[in-house]
């Protein structure tokens, strides 16, 4: 085998490996395993108490208009 044909074969082999990896997505389960492990090692964390849910119904939209102005959110 000449040097150029060896390089061509190596390039085609690498291209085939990359295509198979993208088509079969073998790394997705591995990533999921590491993500699960990361959260198990980290443990549970307390929920943030500074979170507020604001429900805007149709009456509030009629009163305040849409979109609601930012200064209204600042007042809350």
PDB file of N, H, CA, C and O in Angstrom:
ATOM      1  N   UNK A   1       0.839  -1.172   0.000  1.00  0.00           N
ATOM      2  CA  UNK A   1       0.000   0.000   0.000  1.00  0.00           C
ATOM      3  C   UNK A   1       0.885   1.237   0.000  1.00  0.00           C
ATOM      4  O   UNK A   1       1.866   1.317   0.740  1.00  0.00           O
ATOM      5  N   UNK A   2       0.530   2.184  -0.828  1.00  0.00           N
ATOM      6  H   UNK A   2      -0.266   2.119  -1.429  1.00  0.00           H
ATOM      7  CA  UNK A   2       1.299   3.424  -0.852  1.00  0.00           C
ATOM      8  C   UNK A   2       0.843   4.323   0.287  1.00  0.00           C
ATOM      9  O   UNK A   2      -0.190   4.095   0.917  1.00  0.00           O
ATOM     10  N   UNK A   3       1.637   5.336   0.527  1.00  0.00           N
ATOM     11  H   UNK A   3       2.476   5.521   0.016  1.00  0.00           H
ATOM     12  CA  UNK A   3       1.341   6.250   1.632  1.00  0.00           C
ATOM     13  C   UNK A   3       0.025   6.993   1.396  1.00  0.00           C
ATOM     14  O   UNK A   3      -0.748   7.190   2.334  1.00  0.00           O
ATOM     15  N   UNK A   4      -0.236   7.403   0.164  1.00  0.00           N
ATOM     16  H   UNK A   4       0.392   7.243  -0.598  1.00  0.00           H
ATOM     17  CA  UNK A   4      -1.471   8.139  -0.123  1.00  0.00           C
ATOM     18  C   UNK A   4      -2.701   7.239  -0.011  1.00  0.00           C
ATOM     19  O   UNK A   4      -3.747   7.687   0.458  1.00  0.00           O
ATOM     20  N   UNK A   5      -2.594   5.989  -0.430  1.00  0.00           N
ATOM     21  H   UNK A   5      -1.744   5.625  -0.811  1.00  0.00           H
ATOM     22  CA  UNK A   5      -3.748   5.101  -0.311  1.00  0.00           C
ATOM     23  C   UNK A   5      -3.997   4.730   1.153  1.00  0.00           C
ATOM     24  O   UNK A   5      -5.144   4.536   1.555  1.00  0.00           O
ATOM     25  N   UNK A   6      -2.934   4.631   1.947  1.00  0.00           N
ATOM     26  H   UNK A   6      -2.002   4.789   1.621  1.00  0.00           H
ATOM     27  CA  UNK A   6      -3.099   4.373   3.370  1.00  0.00           C
ATOM     28  C   UNK A   6      -3.790   5.555   4.050  1.00  0.00           C
ATOM     29  O   UNK A   6      -4.673   5.367   4.886  1.00  0.00           O
ATOM     30  N   UNK A   7      -3.389   6.759   3.690  1.00  0.00           N
ATOM     31  H   UNK A   7      -2.671   6.913   3.011  1.00  0.00           H
ATOM     32  CA  UNK A   7      -4.024   7.957   4.244  1.00  0.00           C
ATOM     33  C   UNK A   7      -5.483   8.025   3.825  1.00  0.00           C
ATOM     34  O   UNK A   7      -6.342   8.401   4.622  1.00  0.00           O
ATOM     35  N   UNK A   8      -5.770   7.663   2.573  1.00  0.00           N
ATOM     36  H   UNK A   8      -5.071   7.358   1.926  1.00  0.00           H
ATOM     37  CA  UNK A   8      -7.153   7.678   2.085  1.00  0.00           C
ATOM     38  C   UNK A   8      -7.992   6.669   2.862  1.00  0.00           C
ATOM     39  O   UNK A   8      -9.107   6.982   3.280  1.00  0.00           O
ATOM     40  N   UNK A   9      -7.468   5.468   3.055  1.00  0.00           N
ATOM     41  H   UNK A   9      -6.563   5.214   2.715  1.00  0.00           H
ATOM     42  CA  UNK A   9      -8.206   4.434   3.799  1.00  0.00           C
ATOM     43  C   UNK A   9      -8.433   4.858   5.250  1.00  0.00           C
ATOM     44  O   UNK A   9      -9.513   4.648   5.802  1.00  0.00           O
ATOM     45  N   UNK A  10      -7.418   5.450   5.856  1.00  0.00           N
ATOM     46  H   UNK A  10      -6.541   5.620   5.407  1.00  0.00           H
ATOM     47  CA  UNK A  10      -7.563   5.914   7.225  1.00  0.00           C
ATOM     48  C   UNK A  10      -8.614   7.021   7.317  1.00  0.00           C
ATOM     49  O   UNK A  10      -9.425   7.034   8.243  1.00  0.00           O
ATOM     50  N   UNK A  11      -8.599   7.938   6.369  1.00  0.00           N
ATOM     51  H   UNK A  11      -7.939   7.928   5.617  1.00  0.00           H
ATOM     52  CA  UNK A  11      -9.583   9.015   6.347  1.00  0.00           C
ATOM     53  C   UNK A  11     -10.999   8.496   6.168  1.00  0.00           C
ATOM     54  O   UNK A  11     -11.923   8.955   6.839  1.00  0.00           O
ATOM     55  N   UNK A  12     -11.168   7.549   5.274  1.00  0.00           N
ATOM     56  H   UNK A  12     -10.417   7.176   4.729  1.00  0.00           H
ATOM     57  CA  UNK A  12     -12.499   6.978   5.048  1.00  0.00           C
ATOM     58  C   UNK A  12     -12.977   6.193   6.273  1.00  0.00           C
ATOM     59  O   UNK A  12     -14.159   6.228   6.616  1.00  0.00           O
ATOM     60  N   UNK A  13     -12.059   5.492   6.922  1.00  0.00           N
ATOM     61  H   UNK A  13     -11.099   5.464   6.643  1.00  0.00           H
ATOM     62  CA  UNK A  13     -12.422   4.750   8.129  1.00  0.00           C
ATOM     63  C   UNK A  13     -12.859   5.704   9.235  1.00  0.00           C
ATOM     64  O   UNK A  13     -13.859   5.464   9.913  1.00  0.00           O
ATOM     65  N   UNK A  14     -12.113   6.775   9.410  1.00  0.00           N
ATOM     66  H   UNK A  14     -11.301   6.970   8.860  1.00  0.00           H
ATOM     67  CA  UNK A  14     -12.476   7.759  10.433  1.00  0.00           C
ATOM     68  C   UNK A  14     -13.821   8.415  10.113  1.00  0.00           C
ATOM     69  O   UNK A  14     -14.634   8.639  11.009  1.00  0.00           O
ATOM     70  N   UNK A  15     -14.051   8.720   8.840  1.00  0.00           N
ATOM     71  H   UNK A  15     -13.390   8.538   8.112  1.00  0.00           H
ATOM     72  CA  UNK A  15     -15.328   9.310   8.445  1.00  0.00           C
ATOM     73  C   UNK A  15     -16.477   8.346   8.730  1.00  0.00           C
ATOM     74  O   UNK A  15     -17.540   8.763   9.189  1.00  0.00           O
ATOM     75  N   UNK A  16     -16.267   7.065   8.461  1.00  0.00           N
ATOM     76  H   UNK A  16     -15.403   6.726   8.088  1.00  0.00           H
ATOM     77  CA  UNK A  16     -17.303   6.069   8.718  1.00  0.00           C
ATOM     78  C   UNK A  16     -17.582   5.952  10.215  1.00  0.00           C
ATOM     79  O   UNK A  16     -18.737   5.840  10.624  1.00  0.00           O
ATOM     80  N   UNK A  17     -16.535   5.978  11.026  1.00  0.00           N
ATOM     81  H   UNK A  17     -15.597   6.070  10.693  1.00  0.00           H
ATOM     82  CA  UNK A  17     -16.715   5.888  12.478  1.00  0.00           C
ATOM     83  C   UNK A  17     -17.500   7.089  12.989  1.00  0.00           C
ATOM     84  O   UNK A  17     -18.398   6.939  13.818  1.00  0.00           O
ATOM     85  N   UNK A  18     -17.166   8.275  12.502  1.00  0.00           N
ATOM     86  H   UNK A  18     -16.437   8.397  11.829  1.00  0.00           H
ATOM     87  CA  UNK A  18     -17.874   9.485  12.931  1.00  0.00           C
ATOM     88  C   UNK A  18     -19.335   9.428  12.503  1.00  0.00           C
ATOM     89  O   UNK A  18     -20.220   9.781  13.283  1.00  0.00           O
ATOM     90  N   UNK A  19     -19.600   8.988  11.276  1.00  0.00           N
ATOM     91  H   UNK A  19     -18.881   8.701  10.642  1.00  0.00           H
ATOM     92  CA  UNK A  19     -20.989   8.895  10.803  1.00  0.00           C
ATOM     93  C   UNK A  19     -21.789   7.910  11.644  1.00  0.00           C
ATOM     94  O   UNK A  19     -22.928   8.193  12.014  1.00  0.00           O
ATOM     95  N   UNK A  20     -21.205   6.763  11.948  1.00  0.00           N
ATOM     96  H   UNK A  20     -20.279   6.533  11.647  1.00  0.00           H
ATOM     97  CA  UNK A  20     -21.909   5.773  12.765  1.00  0.00           C
ATOM     98  C   UNK A  20     -22.162   6.332  14.163  1.00  0.00           C
ATOM     99  O   UNK A  20     -23.230   6.116  14.736  1.00  0.00           O
ATOM    100  N   UNK A  21     -21.188   7.046  14.708  1.00  0.00           N
ATOM    101  H   UNK A  21     -20.321   7.222  14.243  1.00  0.00           H
ATOM    102  CA  UNK A  21     -21.358   7.619  16.047  1.00  0.00           C
ATOM    103  C   UNK A  21     -22.496   8.627  16.070  1.00  0.00           C
ATOM    104  O   UNK A  21     -23.279   8.655  17.019  1.00  0.00           O
ATOM    105  N   UNK A  22     -22.594   9.452  15.036  1.00  0.00           N
ATOM    106  H   UNK A  22     -21.957   9.429  14.265  1.00  0.00           H
ATOM    107  CA  UNK A  22     -23.674  10.435  15.003  1.00  0.00           C
ATOM    108  C   UNK A  22     -25.022   9.788  14.728  1.00  0.00           C
ATOM    109  O   UNK A  22     -26.036  10.228  15.272  1.00  0.00           O
ATOM    110  N   UNK A  23     -25.056   8.772  13.910  1.00  0.00           N
ATOM    111  H   UNK A  23     -24.233   8.415  13.469  1.00  0.00           H
ATOM    112  CA  UNK A  23     -26.326   8.133  13.587  1.00  0.00           C
ATOM    113  C   UNK A  23     -26.857   7.298  14.749  1.00  0.00           C
ATOM    114  O   UNK A  23     -28.068   7.238  14.960  1.00  0.00           O
ATOM    115  N   UNK A  24     -25.994   6.670  15.483  1.00  0.00           N
ATOM    116  H   UNK A  24     -25.010   6.718  15.312  1.00  0.00           H
ATOM    117  CA  UNK A  24     -26.439   5.799  16.563  1.00  0.00           C
ATOM    118  C   UNK A  24     -26.473   6.507  17.905  1.00  0.00           C
ATOM    119  O   UNK A  24     -27.085   6.007  18.849  1.00  0.00           O
ATOM    120  N   UNK A  25     -25.831   7.655  18.007  1.00  0.00           N
ATOM    121  H   UNK A  25     -25.333   8.060  17.240  1.00  0.00           H
ATOM    122  CA  UNK A  25     -25.794   8.460  19.233  1.00  0.00           C
ATOM    123  C   UNK A  25     -25.430   7.623  20.457  1.00  0.00           C
ATOM    124  O   UNK A  25     -26.201   7.570  21.415  1.00  0.00           O
ATOM    125  N   UNK A  26     -24.268   6.968  20.442  1.00  0.00           N
ATOM    126  H   UNK A  26     -23.642   7.011  19.664  1.00  0.00           H
ATOM    127  CA  UNK A  26     -23.918   6.104  21.576  1.00  0.00           C
ATOM    128  C   UNK A  26     -23.553   6.874  22.832  1.00  0.00           C
ATOM    129  O   UNK A  26     -23.533   6.299  23.920  1.00  0.00           O
ATOM    130  N   UNK A  27     -23.268   8.149  22.708  1.00  0.00           N
ATOM    131  H   UNK A  27     -23.284   8.616  21.824  1.00  0.00           H
ATOM    132  CA  UNK A  27     -22.828   8.903  23.873  1.00  0.00           C
ATOM    133  C   UNK A  27     -23.974   9.467  24.697  1.00  0.00           C
ATOM    134  O   UNK A  27     -23.752   9.916  25.821  1.00  0.00           O
ATOM    135  N   UNK A  28     -25.183   9.458  24.175  1.00  0.00           N
ATOM    136  H   UNK A  28     -25.364   9.094  23.261  1.00  0.00           H
ATOM    137  CA  UNK A  28     -26.323  10.013  24.917  1.00  0.00           C
ATOM    138  C   UNK A  28     -26.570   9.244  26.215  1.00  0.00           C
ATOM    139  O   UNK A  28     -26.720   9.880  27.258  1.00  0.00           O
ATOM    140  N   UNK A  29     -26.620   7.917  26.206  1.00  0.00           N
ATOM    141  H   UNK A  29     -26.498   7.400  25.359  1.00  0.00           H
ATOM    142  CA  UNK A  29     -26.811   7.207  27.481  1.00  0.00           C
ATOM    143  C   UNK A  29     -25.654   7.432  28.455  1.00  0.00           C
ATOM    144  O   UNK A  29     -25.867   7.496  29.665  1.00  0.00           O
ATOM    145  N   UNK A  30     -24.440   7.550  27.936  1.00  0.00           N
ATOM    146  H   UNK A  30     -24.267   7.498  26.952  1.00  0.00           H
ATOM    147  CA  UNK A  30     -23.286   7.799  28.800  1.00  0.00           C
ATOM    148  C   UNK A  30     -23.423   9.165  29.458  1.00  0.00           C
ATOM    149  O   UNK A  30     -23.170   9.309  30.654  1.00  0.00           O
ATOM    150  N   UNK A  31     -23.821  10.166  28.683  1.00  0.00           N
ATOM    151  H   UNK A  31     -24.026  10.049  27.711  1.00  0.00           H
ATOM    152  CA  UNK A  31     -24.009  11.506  29.241  1.00  0.00           C
ATOM    153  C   UNK A  31     -25.116  11.501  30.293  1.00  0.00           C
ATOM    154  O   UNK A  31     -24.987  12.144  31.335  1.00  0.00           O
ATOM    155  N   UNK A  32     -26.195  10.781  30.024  1.00  0.00           N
ATOM    156  H   UNK A  32     -26.300  10.259  29.178  1.00  0.00           H
ATOM    157  CA  UNK A  32     -27.284  10.686  30.999  1.00  0.00           C
ATOM    158  C   UNK A  32     -26.806  10.046  32.303  1.00  0.00           C
ATOM    159  O   UNK A  32     -27.193  10.476  33.390  1.00  0.00           O
ATOM    160  N   UNK A  33     -25.969   9.022  32.191  1.00  0.00           N
ATOM    161  H   UNK A  33     -25.654   8.672  31.308  1.00  0.00           H
ATOM    162  CA  UNK A  33     -25.432   8.364  33.383  1.00  0.00           C
ATOM    163  C   UNK A  33     -24.582   9.330  34.206  1.00  0.00           C
ATOM    164  O   UNK A  33     -24.697   9.378  35.430  1.00  0.00           O
ATOM    165  N   UNK A  34     -23.722  10.102  33.523  1.00  0.00           N
ATOM    166  H   UNK A  34     -23.629  10.063  32.529  1.00  0.00           H
ATOM    167  CA  UNK A  34     -22.878  11.053  34.241  1.00  0.00           C
ATOM    168  C   UNK A  34     -23.698  12.175  34.870  1.00  0.00           C
ATOM    169  O   UNK A  34     -23.382  12.637  35.967  1.00  0.00           O
ATOM    170  N   UNK A  35     -24.743  12.612  34.184  1.00  0.00           N
ATOM    171  H   UNK A  35     -24.999  12.237  33.293  1.00  0.00           H
ATOM    172  CA  UNK A  35     -25.599  13.652  34.752  1.00  0.00           C
ATOM    173  C   UNK A  35     -26.303  13.139  36.003  1.00  0.00           C
ATOM    174  O   UNK A  35     -26.373  13.845  37.009  1.00  0.00           O
ATOM    175  N   UNK A  36     -26.821  11.925  35.946  1.00  0.00           N
ATOM    176  H   UNK A  36     -26.764  11.352  35.129  1.00  0.00           H
ATOM    177  CA  UNK A  36     -27.474  11.337  37.120  1.00  0.00           C
ATOM    178  C   UNK A  36     -26.489  11.181  38.270  1.00  0.00           C
ATOM    179  O   UNK A  36     -26.820  11.461  39.422  1.00  0.00           O
ATOM    180  N   UNK A  37     -25.281  10.734  37.956  1.00  0.00           N
ATOM    181  H   UNK A  37     -25.012  10.506  37.021  1.00  0.00           H
ATOM    182  CA  UNK A  37     -24.257  10.572  38.983  1.00  0.00           C
ATOM    183  C   UNK A  37     -23.898  11.911  39.617  1.00  0.00           C
ATOM    184  O   UNK A  37     -23.719  12.007  40.831  1.00  0.00           O
ATOM    185  N   UNK A  38     -23.795  12.940  38.785  1.00  0.00           N
ATOM    186  H   UNK A  38     -23.941  12.862  37.799  1.00  0.00           H
ATOM    187  CA  UNK A  38     -23.449  14.268  39.294  1.00  0.00           C
ATOM    188  C   UNK A  38     -24.487  14.742  40.314  1.00  0.00           C
ATOM    189  O   UNK A  38     -24.123  15.274  41.362  1.00  0.00           O
ATOM    190  N   UNK A  39     -25.768  14.554  40.017  1.00  0.00           N
ATOM    191  H   UNK A  39     -26.064  14.122  39.165  1.00  0.00           H
ATOM    192  CA  UNK A  39     -26.810  15.006  40.935  1.00  0.00           C
ATOM    193  C   UNK A  39     -26.888  14.131  42.181  1.00  0.00           C
ATOM    194  O   UNK A  39     -27.224  14.628  43.256  1.00  0.00           O
ATOM    195  N   UNK A  40     -26.586  12.846  42.062  1.00  0.00           N
ATOM    196  H   UNK A  40     -26.313  12.443  41.189  1.00  0.00           H
ATOM    197  CA  UNK A  40     -26.571  11.986  43.250  1.00  0.00           C
ATOM    198  C   UNK A  40     -25.428  12.363  44.180  1.00  0.00           C
ATOM    199  O   UNK A  40     -25.597  12.391  45.399  1.00  0.00           O
ATOM    200  N   UNK A  41     -24.257  12.654  43.602  1.00  0.00           N
ATOM    201  H   UNK A  41     -24.120  12.631  42.611  1.00  0.00           H
ATOM    202  CA  UNK A  41     -23.103  13.034  44.419  1.00  0.00           C
ATOM    203  C   UNK A  41     -23.347  14.388  45.073  1.00  0.00           C
ATOM    204  O   UNK A  41     -23.014  14.583  46.242  1.00  0.00           O
ATOM    205  N   UNK A  42     -23.928  15.324  44.323  1.00  0.00           N
ATOM    206  H   UNK A  42     -24.199  15.165  43.373  1.00  0.00           H
ATOM    207  CA  UNK A  42     -24.185  16.665  44.849  1.00  0.00           C
ATOM    208  C   UNK A  42     -25.200  16.630  45.980  1.00  0.00           C
ATOM    209  O   UNK A  42     -25.090  17.395  46.938  1.00  0.00           O
ATOM    210  N   UNK A  43     -26.172  15.762  45.876  1.00  0.00           N
ATOM    211  H   UNK A  43     -26.261  15.140  45.097  1.00  0.00           H
ATOM    212  CA  UNK A  43     -27.216  15.679  46.892  1.00  0.00           C
ATOM    213  C   UNK A  43     -28.306  16.709  46.639  1.00  0.00           C
ATOM    214  O   UNK A  43     -28.225  17.517  45.714  1.00  0.00           O
ATOM    215  N   UNK A  44     -29.322  16.658  47.481  1.00  0.00           N
ATOM    216  H   UNK A  44     -29.388  16.002  48.232  1.00  0.00           H
ATOM    217  CA  UNK A  44     -30.427  17.601  47.319  1.00  0.00           C
ATOM    218  C   UNK A  44     -30.031  18.960  47.856  1.00  0.00           C
ATOM    219  O   UNK A  44     -29.222  19.073  48.777  1.00  0.00           O
ATOM    220  N   UNK A  45     -30.603  19.970  47.274  1.00  0.00           N
ATOM    221  H   UNK A  45     -31.259  19.878  46.525  1.00  0.00           H
ATOM    222  CA  UNK A  45     -30.364  21.335  47.710  1.00  0.00           C
ATOM    223  C   UNK A  45     -31.702  21.968  48.052  1.00  0.00           C
ATOM    224  O   UNK A  45     -32.718  21.651  47.434  1.00  0.00           O
ATOM    225  N   UNK A  46     -31.708  22.860  49.031  1.00  0.00           N
ATOM    226  H   UNK A  46     -30.883  23.118  49.534  1.00  0.00           H
ATOM    227  CA  UNK A  46     -32.977  23.498  49.395  1.00  0.00           C
ATOM    228  C   UNK A  46     -33.489  24.377  48.259  1.00  0.00           C
ATOM    229  O   UNK A  46     -32.710  24.968  47.511  1.00  0.00           O
ATOM    230  N   UNK A  47     -34.792  24.450  48.148  1.00  0.00           N
ATOM    231  H   UNK A  47     -35.424  23.970  48.756  1.00  0.00           H
ATOM    232  CA  UNK A  47     -35.401  25.281  47.107  1.00  0.00           C
ATOM    233  C   UNK A  47     -35.213  26.752  47.437  1.00  0.00           C
ATOM    234  O   UNK A  47     -35.196  27.140  48.605  1.00  0.00           O
ATOM    235  N   UNK A  48     -35.075  27.554  46.412  1.00  0.00           N
ATOM    236  H   UNK A  48     -35.089  27.239  45.463  1.00  0.00           H
ATOM    237  CA  UNK A  48     -34.918  28.996  46.591  1.00  0.00           C
ATOM    238  C   UNK A  48     -36.260  29.586  47.024  1.00  0.00           C
ATOM    239  O   UNK A  48     -37.284  29.332  46.391  1.00  0.00           O
ATOM    240  N   UNK A  49     -36.255  30.362  48.087  1.00  0.00           N
ATOM    241  H   UNK A  49     -35.423  30.568  48.602  1.00  0.00           H
ATOM    242  CA  UNK A  49     -37.494  30.953  48.601  1.00  0.00           C
ATOM    243  C   UNK A  49     -37.801  32.301  47.968  1.00  0.00           C
ATOM    244  O   UNK A  49     -38.832  32.899  48.279  1.00  0.00           O
ATOM    245  N   UNK A  50     -36.945  32.792  47.096  1.00  0.00           N
ATOM    246  H   UNK A  50     -36.108  32.307  46.843  1.00  0.00           H
ATOM    247  CA  UNK A  50     -37.154  34.091  46.455  1.00  0.00           C
ATOM    248  C   UNK A  50     -37.905  33.983  45.130  1.00  0.00           C
ATOM    249  O   UNK A  50     -37.954  34.951  44.370  1.00  0.00           O
ATOM    250  N   UNK A  51     -38.479  32.844  44.848  1.00  0.00           N
ATOM    251  H   UNK A  51     -38.439  32.058  45.465  1.00  0.00           H
ATOM    252  CA  UNK A  51     -39.216  32.647  43.602  1.00  0.00           C
ATOM    253  C   UNK A  51     -40.696  32.913  43.851  1.00  0.00           C
ATOM    254  O   UNK A  51     -41.272  32.410  44.816  1.00  0.00           O
ATOM    255  N   UNK A  52     -41.300  33.702  42.978  1.00  0.00           N
ATOM    256  H   UNK A  52     -40.831  34.110  42.195  1.00  0.00           H
ATOM    257  CA  UNK A  52     -42.713  34.037  43.092  1.00  0.00           C
ATOM    258  C   UNK A  52     -43.380  33.733  41.761  1.00  0.00           C
ATOM    259  O   UNK A  52     -42.870  34.114  40.707  1.00  0.00           O
ATOM    260  N   UNK A  53     -44.508  33.053  41.802  1.00  0.00           N
ATOM    261  H   UNK A  53     -44.922  32.744  42.658  1.00  0.00           H
ATOM    262  CA  UNK A  53     -45.294  32.802  40.601  1.00  0.00           C
ATOM    263  C   UNK A  53     -46.417  33.825  40.536  1.00  0.00           C
ATOM    264  O   UNK A  53     -47.145  34.021  41.509  1.00  0.00           O
ATOM    265  N   UNK A  54     -46.553  34.467  39.403  1.00  0.00           N
ATOM    266  H   UNK A  54     -45.961  34.307  38.612  1.00  0.00           H
ATOM    267  CA  UNK A  54     -47.586  35.482  39.218  1.00  0.00           C
ATOM    268  C   UNK A  54     -48.526  34.989  38.129  1.00  0.00           C
ATOM    269  O   UNK A  54     -48.097  34.717  37.007  1.00  0.00           O
ATOM    270  N   UNK A  55     -49.788  34.877  38.455  1.00  0.00           N
ATOM    271  H   UNK A  55     -50.136  35.098  39.366  1.00  0.00           H
ATOM    272  CA  UNK A  55     -50.795  34.454  37.491  1.00  0.00           C
ATOM    273  C   UNK A  55     -51.479  35.693  36.933  1.00  0.00           C
ATOM    274  O   UNK A  55     -52.030  36.500  37.681  1.00  0.00           O
ATOM    275  N   UNK A  56     -51.440  35.835  35.626  1.00  0.00           N
ATOM    276  H   UNK A  56     -50.992  35.179  35.018  1.00  0.00           H
ATOM    277  CA  UNK A  56     -52.085  36.972  34.965  1.00  0.00           C
ATOM    278  C   UNK A  56     -53.281  36.418  34.200  1.00  0.00           C
ATOM    279  O   UNK A  56     -53.119  35.697  33.216  1.00  0.00           O
ATOM    280  N   UNK A  57     -54.485  36.759  34.661  1.00  0.00           N
ATOM    281  H   UNK A  57     -54.617  37.344  35.460  1.00  0.00           H
ATOM    282  CA  UNK A  57     -55.687  36.267  33.997  1.00  0.00           C
ATOM    283  C   UNK A  57     -56.188  37.291  32.979  1.00  0.00           C
ATOM    284  O   UNK A  57     -55.583  38.347  32.793  1.00  0.00           O
ATOM    285  N   UNK A  58     -57.282  36.968  32.336  1.00  0.00           N
ATOM    286  H   UNK A  58     -57.773  36.110  32.487  1.00  0.00           H
ATOM    287  CA  UNK A  58     -57.823  37.846  31.287  1.00  0.00           C
ATOM    288  C   UNK A  58     -58.237  39.208  31.830  1.00  0.00           C
ATOM    289  O   UNK A  58     -58.061  40.222  31.155  1.00  0.00           O
ATOM    290  N   UNK A  59     -58.781  39.241  33.034  1.00  0.00           N
ATOM    291  H   UNK A  59     -58.924  38.417  33.582  1.00  0.00           H
ATOM    292  CA  UNK A  59     -59.187  40.519  33.625  1.00  0.00           C
ATOM    293  C   UNK A  59     -57.972  41.412  33.872  1.00  0.00           C
ATOM    294  O   UNK A  59     -58.021  42.616  33.621  1.00  0.00           O
ATOM    295  N   UNK A  60     -56.895  40.825  34.359  1.00  0.00           N
ATOM    296  H   UNK A  60     -56.856  39.847  34.563  1.00  0.00           H
ATOM    297  CA  UNK A  60     -55.670  41.610  34.582  1.00  0.00           C
ATOM    298  C   UNK A  60     -55.109  42.126  33.261  1.00  0.00           C
ATOM    299  O   UNK A  60     -54.589  43.241  33.203  1.00  0.00           O
ATOM    300  N   UNK A  61     -55.209  41.335  32.215  1.00  0.00           N
ATOM    301  H   UNK A  61     -55.631  40.430  32.262  1.00  0.00           H
ATOM    302  CA  UNK A  61     -54.728  41.780  30.899  1.00  0.00           C
ATOM    303  C   UNK A  61     -55.578  42.939  30.403  1.00  0.00           C
ATOM    304  O   UNK A  61     -55.048  43.895  29.838  1.00  0.00           O
ATOM    305  N   UNK A  62     -56.902  42.866  30.607  1.00  0.00           N
ATOM    306  H   UNK A  62     -57.332  42.089  31.067  1.00  0.00           H
ATOM    307  CA  UNK A  62     -57.767  43.975  30.197  1.00  0.00           C
ATOM    308  C   UNK A  62     -57.458  45.235  30.997  1.00  0.00           C
ATOM    309  O   UNK A  62     -57.479  46.337  30.449  1.00  0.00           O
ATOM    310  N   UNK A  63     -57.172  45.083  32.284  1.00  0.00           N
ATOM    311  H   UNK A  63     -57.155  44.188  32.730  1.00  0.00           H
ATOM    312  CA  UNK A  63     -56.893  46.234  33.143  1.00  0.00           C
ATOM    313  C   UNK A  63     -55.512  46.822  32.879  1.00  0.00           C
ATOM    314  O   UNK A  63     -55.365  48.037  32.741  1.00  0.00           O
ATOM    315  N   UNK A  64     -54.517  45.975  32.812  1.00  0.00           N
ATOM    316  H   UNK A  64     -54.636  44.988  32.924  1.00  0.00           H
ATOM    317  CA  UNK A  64     -53.131  46.443  32.703  1.00  0.00           C
ATOM    318  C   UNK A  64     -52.657  46.603  31.266  1.00  0.00           C
ATOM    319  O   UNK A  64     -51.695  47.326  31.004  1.00  0.00           O
ATOM    320  N   UNK A  65     -53.322  45.938  30.345  1.00  0.00           N
ATOM    321  H   UNK A  65     -54.103  45.351  30.558  1.00  0.00           H
ATOM    322  CA  UNK A  65     -52.864  45.937  28.958  1.00  0.00           C
ATOM    323  C   UNK A  65     -51.825  44.848  28.734  1.00  0.00           C
ATOM    324  O   UNK A  65     -51.283  44.260  29.670  1.00  0.00           O
ATOM    325  N   UNK A  66     -51.573  44.605  27.455  1.00  0.00           N
ATOM    326  H   UNK A  66     -52.013  45.083  26.695  1.00  0.00           H
ATOM    327  CA  UNK A  66     -50.588  43.576  27.112  1.00  0.00           C
ATOM    328  C   UNK A  66     -49.646  44.126  26.085  1.00  0.00           C
ATOM    329  O   UNK A  66     -50.098  44.720  25.106  1.00  0.00           O
ATOM    330  N   UNK A  67     -48.385  43.962  26.257  1.00  0.00           N
ATOM    331  H   UNK A  67     -48.019  43.480  27.052  1.00  0.00           H
ATOM    332  CA  UNK A  67     -47.687  43.293  27.353  1.00  0.00           C
ATOM    333  C   UNK A  67     -47.681  44.160  28.599  1.00  0.00           C
ATOM    334  O   UNK A  67     -47.760  45.387  28.523  1.00  0.00           O
ATOM    335  N   UNK A  68     -47.588  43.511  29.735  1.00  0.00           N
ATOM    336  H   UNK A  68     -47.524  42.515  29.797  1.00  0.00           H
ATOM    337  CA  UNK A  68     -47.569  44.226  31.013  1.00  0.00           C
ATOM    338  C   UNK A  68     -46.261  45.008  31.105  1.00  0.00           C
ATOM    339  O   UNK A  68     -45.187  44.487  30.803  1.00  0.00           O
ATOM    340  N   UNK A  69     -46.371  46.261  31.527  1.00  0.00           N
ATOM    341  H   UNK A  69     -47.243  46.684  31.773  1.00  0.00           H
ATOM    342  CA  UNK A  69     -45.181  47.118  31.606  1.00  0.00           C
ATOM    343  C   UNK A  69     -44.217  46.618  32.674  1.00  0.00           C
ATOM    344  O   UNK A  69     -44.627  46.045  33.683  1.00  0.00           O
ATOM    345  N   UNK A  70     -42.946  46.842  32.437  1.00  0.00           N
ATOM    346  H   UNK A  70     -42.613  47.307  31.617  1.00  0.00           H
ATOM    347  CA  UNK A  70     -41.910  46.372  33.364  1.00  0.00           C
ATOM    348  C   UNK A  70     -42.016  47.038  34.730  1.00  0.00           C
ATOM    349  O   UNK A  70     -41.714  46.412  35.746  1.00  0.00           O
ATOM    350  N   UNK A  71     -42.436  48.282  34.769  1.00  0.00           N
ATOM    351  H   UNK A  71     -42.682  48.791  33.943  1.00  0.00           H
ATOM    352  CA  UNK A  71     -42.513  48.945  36.078  1.00  0.00           C
ATOM    353  C   UNK A  71     -43.587  48.303  36.956  1.00  0.00           C
ATOM    354  O   UNK A  71     -43.505  48.378  38.182  1.00  0.00           O
ATOM    355  N   UNK A  72     -44.600  47.668  36.338  1.00  0.00           N
ATOM    356  H   UNK A  72     -44.666  47.607  35.342  1.00  0.00           H
ATOM    357  CA  UNK A  72     -45.591  46.947  37.133  1.00  0.00           C
ATOM    358  C   UNK A  72     -44.956  45.737  37.805  1.00  0.00           C
ATOM    359  O   UNK A  72     -45.221  45.459  38.975  1.00  0.00           O
ATOM    360  N   UNK A  73     -44.113  45.016  37.059  1.00  0.00           N
ATOM    361  H   UNK A  73     -43.898  45.242  36.109  1.00  0.00           H
ATOM    362  CA  UNK A  73     -43.407  43.883  37.656  1.00  0.00           C
ATOM    363  C   UNK A  73     -42.505  44.356  38.790  1.00  0.00           C
ATOM    364  O   UNK A  73     -42.356  43.663  39.796  1.00  0.00           O
ATOM    365  N   UNK A  74     -41.904  45.529  38.634  1.00  0.00           N
ATOM    366  H   UNK A  74     -42.024  46.093  37.816  1.00  0.00           H
ATOM    367  CA  UNK A  74     -41.020  46.058  39.677  1.00  0.00           C
ATOM    368  C   UNK A  74     -41.803  46.349  40.949  1.00  0.00           C
ATOM    369  O   UNK A  74     -41.262  46.218  42.047  1.00  0.00           O
ATOM    370  N   UNK A  75     -43.068  46.741  40.821  1.00  0.00           N
ATOM    371  H   UNK A  75     -43.508  46.846  39.929  1.00  0.00           H
ATOM    372  CA  UNK A  75     -43.882  47.021  42.002  1.00  0.00           C
ATOM    373  C   UNK A  75     -44.210  45.756  42.789  1.00  0.00           C
ATOM    374  O   UNK A  75     -44.394  45.804  44.005  1.00  0.00           O
ATOM    375  N   UNK A  76     -44.281  44.645  42.103  1.00  0.00           N
ATOM    376  H   UNK A  76     -44.132  44.606  41.114  1.00  0.00           H
ATOM    377  CA  UNK A  76     -44.589  43.394  42.792  1.00  0.00           C
ATOM    378  C   UNK A  76     -43.397  42.965  43.589  1.00  0.00           C
ATOM    379  O   UNK A  76     -43.438  41.928  44.252  1.00  0.00           O
TER     380      UNK A  76
END
